[in-house]
């Protein structure tokens, strides 16, 4: 019962947001209901709500992240204003002639930018937004590709701040059970094949692009293809660089006008993630430094370097100081809707923490867990917590210290690897489907999509790999090889997507014929 009560605030926010399409109002309502449940009084709940706001906004990490997000907006604005975004769109556009090709290119770029999910959204979104627009790809579908590559690649890529964070959680769990015979990073690597959702999600992108759409995304794509409306009438994109900034300062932008800010962003990111983790001062290895790095500080430095590079290029193009200042402030304004959503989402996360939602959910299930059921239940719990809180990292922090010792007690190190893969899988799925997720918000921003439209069209696409992943976790008690399970899952996913696309296509053809008659 406590588990259900603790989930009322976030689930209320999510359901109201999906129903009304008013994210800010829905989040505030969920926070206020949480305050009511905590204080027992609807009037006192108002005071509690603003206390939570103050707590969230004065947190050092959160404050740095808000600065980071603002600087990313400013950097993106300069890349547009100096002609870099248009130059890369022209360069890529000359090599892409179909909507499928533009989406596959976006997917490939997303696979390459693996060291941070936010940076992935900025780089890939800016590079592909104009290219996909020329091919009449809906903003919803672009946002789906961005969202479905950013977090999965960050959790699977060879080096990323995500991996440093995840390995640090595994190491802490090993210390708690005095497990000294296993190396946390090696166990993490062994858990990657068990991260079924992330792997199947990445594979689903080319499958859907090539085989066809289904569900709400099919309607969005038909709208974009037939009418040219990349955003549905009445929807409001979270990012409108063109509307805020007008025309670029120059029509003679070059590819390096895009690449130089990008190199500054990537180069400073990589160096700063290593430096702030003690890589230089303490001589740590790369992975040890990533485990201890300060992500918010590192990426803030990188975003500043990106913005500064764009500013210098603008000045060399003889852009006036007034125009530079306008571009900078416009970049901040572009990100304002996202900043509001992010603050509200953090606050709803604070509400669930105050009500001990994660602990209540675990307590409700751990008494009847078994080795056979452990992977699927951990996966389901991770999905629920991350969906309700909008935080994959928060979900990992809640479940890893519990799931790892539980798996080791019930089985062996292989079950630990399976449990880790299940935790990270479920955390990413819930994060993809939750409208209060920061990574989902970032994908909406840099795709130029209405946020709720992105969430509603993405959910069916996320459910397919998640459902298959759940089935694979159930089969893991019978089939020990994760690679064989992944092969089965990929084939099953291909068949399911083909079937859904075919049914959806027939339905659209029937509807079109009815409209014609």
LUMNUVO-141849 format. One record per residue (C-alpha): z, y negated, x negated; residue in one letter. Coordinates in steps of 0.1 Angstrom, whole numbers, padded with zeros to 4 digits, always signed. Each point is the difference from the previous one (the first is absolute). Layout:
ZYXa...
***
This chain:
+0000+0000+0000x+0009-0024-0028x-0034+0007-0016x-0018-0010+0032x+0020-0032+0005x-0006-0010-0036x-0037+0002+0005x-0001-0021+0031x-0006-0034-0018x-0029+0010-0022x-0017+0022+0026x+0004-0028+0025x-0017-0024-0024x-0028+0024-0007x-0007+0010+0036x+0001-0036+0012x-0023-0011-0028x-0025+0026+0008x+0002-0008+0037x+0000-0038-0001x-0018-0005-0033x+0026-0027-0008x+0015+0012-0033x+0024-0028-0007x+0014-0001+0035x+0004+0038+0000x+0018+0001-0034x+0024-0028+0011x+0007+0019+0032x+0008+0032-0020x+0023-0019-0024x+0018-0017+0029x+0005+0034+0018x+0014+0013-0033x+0024-0029-0002x+0011+0007+0036x+0007+0037-0008x+0020-0010-0031x+0020-0028+0016x+0001+0013+0036x-0008-0035+0013x-0035-0015+0006x+0012-0035-0009x+0017+0010-0032x-0031+0020-0008x-0019-0033-0005x+0024-0010-0027x-0002+0034-0016x-0038-0002+0001x-0001-0032-0020x+0027+0014-0024x-0024+0028-0007x-0029-0024-0006x+0021-0019-0025x+0010+0032-0018x-0036+0011-0003x-0014-0034-0011x+0027-0005-0027x-0005+0034-0015x-0014-0005-0035x-0026+0027+0002x-0012-0012+0034x-0002-0036-0011x-0021+0010-0030x-0023+0021+0022x-0006-0030+0023x-0010-0021-0030x-0022+0029-0012x-0017+0002+0034x-0006-0038+0001x-0015+0001-0035x-0023+0028+0009x-0013-0021+0029x-0005-0030-0024x-0018+0022-0025x-0023+0014+0027x-0007-0035+0012x-0010-0011-0035x-0022+0031-0005x-0018-0010+0032x-0002-0037-0007x-0015+0004-0036x-0027+0022+0014x+0014+0033-0014x+0003+0018+0033x-0035-0009+0010x-0014+0010-0034x+0016+0035+0001x-0012+0003+0036x-0036-0008-0011x+0002+0024-0029x+0014+0029+0021x-0022-0009+0029x-0031+0005-0021x+0012+0036-0006x+0011+0008+0035x-0024+0002+0029x+0019+0019+0027x+0034-0003+0017x+0009+0035-0013x-0008-0010-0035x+0021-0032+0002x+0030+0021+0012x-0004+0027-0026x-0002-0027-0026x+0033-0015+0014x+0015+0035-0002x-0011+0005-0036x+0014-0034-0010x+0033+0009+0017x+0002+0032-0019x-0004-0019-0033x+0027-0026+0006x+0030+0023+0000x+0028-0018-0018x+0013-0020+0030x-0007+0000+0037x+0002-0038+0005x-0024-0007-0029x-0023+0027+0015x-0002-0018+0033x-0007-0034-0017x-0027+0012-0024x-0018+0025+0023x+0003-0022+0031x-0015-0030-0018x-0027+0020-0016x-0011+0018+0032x+0007-0024+0029x-0034-0018-0002x-0019+0031-0010x+0012+0020+0031x-0005-0031+0022x-0037-0001-0009x-0002+0037+0011x+0018-0008+0033x+0030+0021-0008x+0030-0009+0022x+0030-0016-0016x+0021+0028+0015x-0019+0026-0019x+0002-0019-0033x+0037-0004+0005x+0003+0037+0005x-0018+0008-0033x+0022-0025-0019x+0032+0014+0016x-0010+0036-0006x-0007-0004-0037x+0026-0025-0011x+0033+0018+0005x-0013+0036-0004x-0017-0009-0034x+0032-0018-0011x+0021+0030+0006x-0026+0024-0016x-0016-0020-0028x+0009+0008-0036x+0020-0032-0006x+0014-0023+0026x+0031-0019+0010x+0003+0025+0029x+0002+0029-0023x+0026-0017-0022x+0021-0005+0031x-0005+0035+0013x+0008+0016-0033x+0032-0021-0002x+0011+0013+0034x-0007+0036-0011x+0020-0005-0032x+0030-0014+0019x-0001+0030+0024x-0001+0024-0030x+0030-0017-0015x+0019+0005+0033x-0005+0037-0002x+0004+0003-0037x-0036+0013-0004x-0007-0005-0037x-0026+0027-0006x-0028-0018+0018x-0018-0033-0010x-0003-0024+0030x-0035-0012-0009x-0012+0036-0004x+0014+0010+0033x-0016-0031+0016x-0034+0011-0014x+0006+0035+0014x+0007-0015+0034x-0033-0019+0002x-0020+0030+0014x+0027+0002+0027x-0005-0036+0011x-0024+0013+0027x-0002-0032+0021x-0010-0023-0029x-0026+0024-0013x-0015+0008+0034x+0001-0037+0010x-0021-0009-0030x-0024+0029+0008x-0003-0011+0036x-0016-0033-0008x-0034+0014-0012x+0002+0027+0026x+0003-0026+0029x-0025-0024-0016x-0026+0027-0003x+0007+0020+0032x+0007-0028+0024x+0028-0019+0018x+0023+0010+0029x+0027-0016+0021x+0005-0038+0001x-0018-0004-0034x-0032+0013+0016x+0001-0029+0025x+0007-0025-0027x-0029+0012-0020x-0024+0000+0030x+0011-0036+0007x-0006-0011-0035x-0033+0018-0003x-0015-0011+0033x+0014-0035+0005x+0008-0010-0036x+0036-0008+0010x+0020+0013-0030x+0032-0010+0018x+0004+0006+0037x-0001-0031+0022x+0036-0012+0005x+0013+0017-0032x+0014-0021-0028x-0006+0010-0036x+0030-0004-0023x-0023-0015-0027x-0028-0024+0004x-0010-0013-0034x-0032-0015+0013x+0016-0017+0029x+0028-0016-0022x-0021-0009-0031x-0035-0007+0014x-0029+0005-0024x+0005+0009-0037x+0000-0029-0024x-0032+0013-0016x-0029+0022+0011x-0005+0011-0036x+0031+0022-0004x-0004+0028-0025x+0014+0035-0001x+0025-0010-0028x+0015-0026+0023x+0013+0030+0020x+0007+0022-0030x+0020-0024-0021x+0028-0005+0026x-0002+0037+0007x+0005+0008-0037x+0029-0024-0002x+0016+0016+0030x-0004+0036-0013x+0007-0008-0036x+0032-0019+0006x+0011+0026+0026x-0003+0028-0024x+0017-0018-0028x+0028-0015+0022x+0008+0034+0016x+0005+0014-0035x+0018-0031-0014x+0025-0005+0029x+0009+0037-0002x+0011-0004-0036x-0031+0013-0016x+0000-0027-0028x+0037-0007-0003x+0013+0035+0001x-0031+0019-0012x-0002+0021+0032x-0030+0022+0008x-0024-0011+0027x+0014+0022+0027x+0037-0008-0009x-0009-0037+0001x-0017+0004+0034x+0031+0018+0013x+0021-0031-0008x-0025-0027+0005x+0005-0031+0022x-0030+0002+0023x+0005-0033+0018x+0003-0019-0033x-0029+0017-0017x-0024-0004+0029x+0011-0037+0005x-0010-0007-0036x-0033+0018+0005x-0007-0019+0032x+0008-0033-0017x-0024+0009-0029x-0027+0008+0026x+0005-0034+0017x+0002-0019-0033x-0032+0016-0011x-0017-0010+0032x+0013-0035-0003x-0013-0004-0036x-0035+0013+0011x+0001-0025+0029x+0007-0029-0024x-0028+0011-0023x-0023-0002+0031x+0011-0036+0003x+0020+0006+0032x+0023-0030+0006x+0037+0004-0003x+0003-0008+0037x-0024+0029+0009x+0020+0023-0023x+0032-0010+0016x-0016+0005+0035x-0012+0035-0011x+0035+0009-0013x+0018-0011+0032x-0027+0015+0022x+0005+0033-0018x+0037-0002+0008x-0008-0008+0037x-0023+0029+0003x+0029+0023-0008x+0025-0016+0023x-0006+0024+0030x+0005+0029-0023x+0031-0015-0016x+0016-0004+0035x-0008+0036+0009x+0013+0013-0033x+0033-0019+0004x+0004+0014+0035x-0008+0035-0011x+0025-0002-0028x+0026-0011+0025x-0007+0029+0023x+0005+0022-0030x+0034-0017-0005x+0009+0008+0036x-0008+0037-0005x+0021+0000-0032x+0029-0016+0019x-0002+0027+0026x-0003+0028-0026x-0032+0013+0016x-0010+0022-0029x+0033+0017-0003x+0002+0007+0037x-0034+0016+0000x+0008+0022-0029x+0034+0010+0014x-0017+0010+0033x-0022+0025-0018x+0015+0013-0032x+0024+0024+0017x-0029+0023+0011x-0024-0004-0029x-0014+0030-0018x-0022+0004-0030x-0030+0008+0023x+0006-0031+0021x+0011-0024-0027x-0034-0013-0011x-0013-0007+0035x+0033-0015+0012x+0003-0023-0031x-0036-0011+0006x+0008-0007+0037x+0032-0019-0008x-0018-0020-0027x-0027-0009+0025x+0025-0011+0026x+0021-0021-0024x-0030-0017-0016x-0016-0007+0033x+0032-0015+0014x+0008-0021-0031x-0035-0008-0013x+0011+0009-0035x-0013+0029-0020x+0022-0009-0030x+0031-0003+0022x-0008+0034+0015x-0003+0016-0034x+0033-0016-0010x+0017+0015+0030x-0014+0035-0001x-0004+0008-0037x+0037+0001-0008x+0005+0023+0030x-0032+0021+0000x+0000+0010-0037x+0035+0014-0002x-0005+0017+0034x-0032+0017-0012x+0016+0010-0033x+0030+0016+0018x-0023+0019+0025x-0026+0011-0025x-0013-0007-0035x-0019-0027-0019x-0032+0008+0019x+0017-0008+0033x+0012-0032-0016x-0036-0009-0008x-0011+0008+0035x+0028-0022+0014x-0009-0029-0022x-0036+0002+0011x+0011+0001+0036x+0022-0030-0003x-0027-0021-0017x-0026+0012+0026x+0021-0009+0030x+0010-0033-0015x-0037-0011-0004x-0010+0013+0034x+0026-0020+0019x-0008-0030-0022x-0037+0002+0010x+0008+0002+0037x+0027-0026+0003x-0009-0035+0010x+0031-0013-0019x-0011+0015-0034x-0007-0025-0028x-0029+0021-0014x-0016+0001+0035x+0004-0038+0003x-0016-0005-0034x-0030+0022+0010x-0005-0021+0031x+0002-0032-0020x-0026+0008-0026x-0023+0018+0024x+0001-0030+0023x+0011+0021+0030x+0022-0005+0029x+0032+0018-0009x+0006+0019+0032x-0036+0009+0003x+0002+0015-0035x+0031+0020+0009x-0014+0013+0033x-0033+0011-0015x+0016+0016-0031x+0026+0021+0018x-0024+0027+0012x-0016+0002-0034x+0034+0004-0016x+0011+0027+0025x-0028+0024-0010x+0011+0004-0037x+0037-0002+0010x-0004+0028+0026x-0018+0022-0025x+0026-0008-0027x+0027+0011+0024x-0018+0033+0006x-0003+0005-0038x+0037-0005-0005x+0006+0027+0026x-0024+0023-0018x+0016-0007-0034x+0026+0028+0007x-0029+0025+0001x-0024-0015-0025x+0016-0011-0033x-0031-0018-0015x-0002-0036+0010x-0036-0001-0012x-0010+0028+0024x+0019-0018+0028x-0019-0032-0009x-0033+0018+0001x+0009+0014+0035x+0011-0034+0011x-0031-0018-0012x-0022+0025+0017x+0020-0003+0032x+0000-0038-0002x-0038+0000-0004x-0004+0022+0031x+0024-0021+0021x-0016-0033-0010x-0035+0014+0006x+0011+0012+0035x+0017-0033+0009x-0029-0020-0011x-0025+0022+0019x+0021-0002+0032x+0004-0038-0004x-0037-0004-0006x-0009+0020+0031x+0024-0021+0020x-0015-0032-0012x-0035+0012+0007x+0010+0010+0035x+0017-0033+0006x-0030-0019-0013x-0023+0020+0023x+0022-0008+0030x+0000-0037-0009x-0038+0000-0003x-0004+0017+0034x
***
